[in-house]
Amino acid sequence: MSSIILSAQHVSKSFSVRQNDDILALRDVSLDVHELEFLCLLGASGCGKSTLLNMFAGFTVPSHGDILLRSSPIVGIDPRCGMVFQSYALFPWRTVRKNVEFGPRMKGLSAAECRAIADRFIDMVGLHGFADHYPAELSGGMQQRVTLARSLAADPEVLLMDEPFAALDAMTRHVLQEELTRIQRESLKTIVLVTHNIDEALIMADRIVVMSPHPGQIKAVIPNELPRPRDMDVQLSRGWGELKKEIWSLVAGDVSLHAS
């Protein structure tokens, strides 16, 4: 197994909702993320998966326990961890290329270097020919590709993704799920992705961390050894169905509780 790049060690997180009243969002969560791994955090709404992701990003500080990046505590936002949100958050007045160049420019690289980096990742996410377009001229799926290219161009060691495809239609989402697995192989990035979609986790993840709510805890960590690429033949296989059934049995009660 490759080395550990991210780690949560006995992490708990409470939020104050009113005077003298706290909500425990996470309780005693311990998890290691391995270098070059694609890890999915999966569970019903309210299980703390986004809270844990935000602590990995340095946006949120744990109430107890430690969050480590390469064995050192994360004490704030760290450029080694890049975040991709569900919303695209692109600069509407900048072209695709200028949006993707933003990170390299902040590092002080030359215009030529920034352009070369941007063009590399624009091609990687399948947007060749759209570098001079503006976000408003693109579909939602294309805008999310730009967001991904911009994150990759900043060269983080870990890419943190909070349900990045949830707002997209089913067909576009499926295409981008397969594209993201390809991009991870090409870019050699560690990815931690939050999802509540079992099929999405099965398509992409090396391991699936199933979380339970009230408060958020890790219920199970399931290796996903389905063969890649996880195309339609794999998705119709017995192994896929058995793994999906196993995961659903872990989350079904939590989903029913949340919906009631």
C-alpha positions in Angstrom: 0.0 0.0 0.0 1.2 3.5 -0.8 2.1 6.0 1.9 -0.5 7.9 3.9 -1.1 11.5 2.6 -4.1 12.6 4.7 -5.2 11.4 8.1 -8.0 12.0 10.6 -7.1 10.8 14.1 -9.9 10.5 16.6 -11.6 13.6 15.2 -14.8 15.0 16.6 -16.6 18.2 15.6 -19.3 20.2 17.4 -21.2 23.2 16.1 -23.0 25.8 18.3 -26.5 26.3 17.0 -27.8 28.5 19.9 -26.6 29.6 23.4 -25.5 26.6 25.5 -26.6 24.2 22.8 -24.2 22.3 20.5 -24.7 19.7 17.8 -22.2 16.9 17.5 -21.6 16.5 13.8 -18.7 14.0 14.0 -17.6 11.7 16.8 -14.2 9.9 17.1 -13.5 9.5 13.4 -10.2 8.0 12.3 -9.3 7.6 8.7 -6.2 7.3 6.6 -6.1 8.3 2.9 -3.3 6.8 0.8 -1.3 8.5 -1.8 -2.8 8.1 -5.4 -6.0 6.6 -3.9 -9.5 7.5 -5.1 -11.5 7.4 -1.9 -15.3 8.1 -1.6 -17.1 9.3 1.5 -20.6 8.0 1.2 -23.7 8.3 3.5 -27.1 9.8 4.0 -27.5 13.6 4.5 -26.2 14.7 7.9 -23.6 12.0 8.4 -20.7 14.5 8.5 -19.0 13.6 5.2 -18.8 17.3 4.0 -17.7 18.3 7.5 -14.8 15.8 7.3 -13.9 17.0 3.8 -13.9 20.6 5.0 -11.5 19.7 7.8 -9.2 18.0 5.2 -9.4 21.3 3.3 -8.6 23.4 6.3 -11.9 25.3 6.2 -13.0 23.8 9.5 -11.0 23.0 12.7 -11.8 19.9 14.6 -13.2 20.2 18.2 -11.1 17.2 19.2 -8.5 15.1 17.5 -6.1 15.9 14.7 -6.2 16.3 10.9 -2.8 15.6 9.3 -1.3 16.2 5.9 1.9 14.2 5.4 2.0 13.7 9.1 1.9 17.5 9.9 -1.2 19.1 11.4 -3.5 21.1 9.0 -3.9 24.5 10.7 -5.5 26.4 7.9 -6.2 26.4 4.2 -3.3 24.6 2.5 -2.6 24.9 -1.3 -1.6 21.2 -1.3 -5.3 20.4 -0.9 -7.6 21.7 -3.7 -11.3 21.8 -3.4 -14.0 21.3 -6.1 -17.5 22.3 -5.0 -20.9 21.4 -6.5 -21.2 25.0 -7.7 -18.8 26.0 -10.5 -17.5 29.3 -8.9 -15.9 30.4 -12.2 -14.9 34.0 -13.0 -17.6 34.9 -15.5 -15.6 37.8 -17.0 -12.6 35.4 -17.8 -12.3 33.0 -20.6 -11.8 29.3 -19.9 -8.1 29.6 -20.4 -7.9 32.7 -18.1 -9.9 30.8 -15.4 -7.6 27.8 -15.6 -4.5 30.1 -15.5 -5.6 31.6 -12.2 -3.6 29.3 -9.9 -0.4 29.3 -11.8 -0.5 33.1 -12.1 -0.9 33.3 -8.3 2.3 31.4 -8.0 4.1 34.0 -10.1 4.7 31.9 -13.2 5.3 33.5 -16.5 2.5 34.1 -19.0 4.0 31.4 -21.3 4.2 28.9 -18.5 0.6 29.7 -17.4 -0.7 29.3 -20.9 1.1 25.9 -21.3 -0.2 24.6 -18.0 -3.8 25.8 -18.8 -3.8 24.3 -22.3 -2.6 21.0 -20.9 -5.4 20.7 -18.4 -8.0 22.1 -20.8 -7.1 19.3 -23.1 -7.1 16.7 -20.3 -10.7 17.5 -19.3 -11.9 17.3 -22.9 -12.4 21.0 -23.7 -10.0 21.4 -26.6 -11.3 24.2 -28.8 -13.1 26.0 -26.0 -10.2 27.8 -24.4 -11.4 31.2 -25.6 -15.1 30.7 -24.6 -16.6 32.4 -21.5 -18.5 30.3 -18.8 -21.9 31.6 -19.9 -21.3 30.1 -23.3 -20.8 26.6 -21.8 -23.2 23.9 -20.5 -23.2 23.0 -16.8 -21.1 19.9 -17.5 -18.5 21.9 -19.4 -18.3 24.5 -16.7 -17.6 21.7 -14.1 -14.8 20.5 -16.4 -13.4 24.0 -16.3 -13.6 24.0 -12.5 -11.7 20.7 -12.5 -9.1 21.9 -14.9 -8.5 25.0 -12.8 -8.1 22.9 -9.7 -5.6 20.6 -11.4 -3.6 23.6 -12.8 -3.0 24.8 -9.3 -1.2 21.5 -8.8 -2.5 20.3 -5.4 -1.4 17.0 -4.0 -4.9 16.1 -3.0 -8.1 17.0 -4.8 -11.1 17.2 -2.5 -14.5 17.1 -4.2 -17.9 17.8 -2.5 -20.6 16.2 -4.7 -19.2 17.9 -7.8 -21.7 16.3 -10.2 -24.9 16.5 -8.1 -26.4 19.4 -10.1 -25.9 17.7 -13.5 -28.3 15.6 -15.5 -27.9 11.8 -15.2 -26.2 11.3 -18.6 -23.7 14.2 -18.2 -23.0 13.0 -14.6 -22.2 9.5 -15.8 -19.8 10.8 -18.5 -18.0 12.9 -16.0 -17.7 10.1 -13.5 -15.9 8.0 -16.1 -13.8 11.0 -17.2 -12.7 11.8 -13.7 -11.3 8.3 -13.2 -9.3 8.8 -16.4 -8.1 12.2 -15.3 -7.0 10.8 -12.0 -4.8 8.2 -13.7 -3.3 10.8 -16.0 -2.7 13.5 -13.4 -1.6 11.1 -10.6 -3.7 12.9 -7.9 -5.1 11.6 -4.7 -8.9 12.2 -4.7 -11.4 12.3 -1.8 -14.9 12.6 -3.1 -18.1 13.1 -1.1 -21.2 11.5 -2.5 -24.6 10.0 -1.5 -24.8 8.1 -4.8 -23.8 4.4 -4.5 -23.3 3.9 -8.2 -21.1 7.0 -8.4 -18.9 5.5 -5.6 -18.7 2.1 -7.3 -17.7 3.6 -10.6 -14.8 5.7 -9.2 -13.6 4.6 -5.8 -10.7 2.4 -4.7 -12.3 2.4 -1.2 -15.7 3.4 -0.1 -16.1 4.9 3.4 -19.7 4.4 4.6 -20.7 6.9 7.2 -23.7 7.0 9.6 -25.4 10.1 11.0 -26.4 11.6 14.4 -23.5 12.0 15.1 -21.3 11.2 12.0 -19.2 8.1 12.4 -17.5 5.6 10.1 -19.7 2.5 9.8 -17.6 0.6 7.3 -14.6 0.9 5.0 -15.2 -1.2 1.9 -12.5 -2.0 -0.7 -13.7 -1.8 -4.3 -11.9 -4.3 -6.3 -14.2 -4.3 -9.3 -12.2 -4.3 -12.6 -11.4 -1.1 -14.4 -12.7 0.5 -16.6 -16.0 0.1 -14.8 -18.1 0.2 -18.0 -21.6 -1.1 -18.6 -20.4 -4.7 -18.7 -18.9 -4.3 -15.2 -22.0 -2.4 -14.0 -24.2 -5.3 -15.1 -22.0 -7.9 -13.5 -22.9 -10.0 -10.4 -20.0 -8.5 -8.5 -21.3 -5.0 -9.0 -24.8 -6.0 -7.8 -23.4 -7.8 -4.7 -21.3 -4.9 -3.7 -24.1 -2.4 -4.3 -26.4 -4.6 -2.2 -23.8 -4.7 0.6 -23.5 -0.9 0.7 -27.2 -0.3 0.5 -27.8 -2.6 3.5 -25.4 -0.3 5.5 -27.1 3.0 4.5 -30.8 2.0 4.0 -31.8 2.6 7.6 -30.1 5.9 7.8 -31.8 7.1 4.5 -35.2 6.0 5.8 -34.6 7.8 9.1 -33.6 11.0 7.4 -36.6 10.9 5.0 -39.2 10.3 7.7 
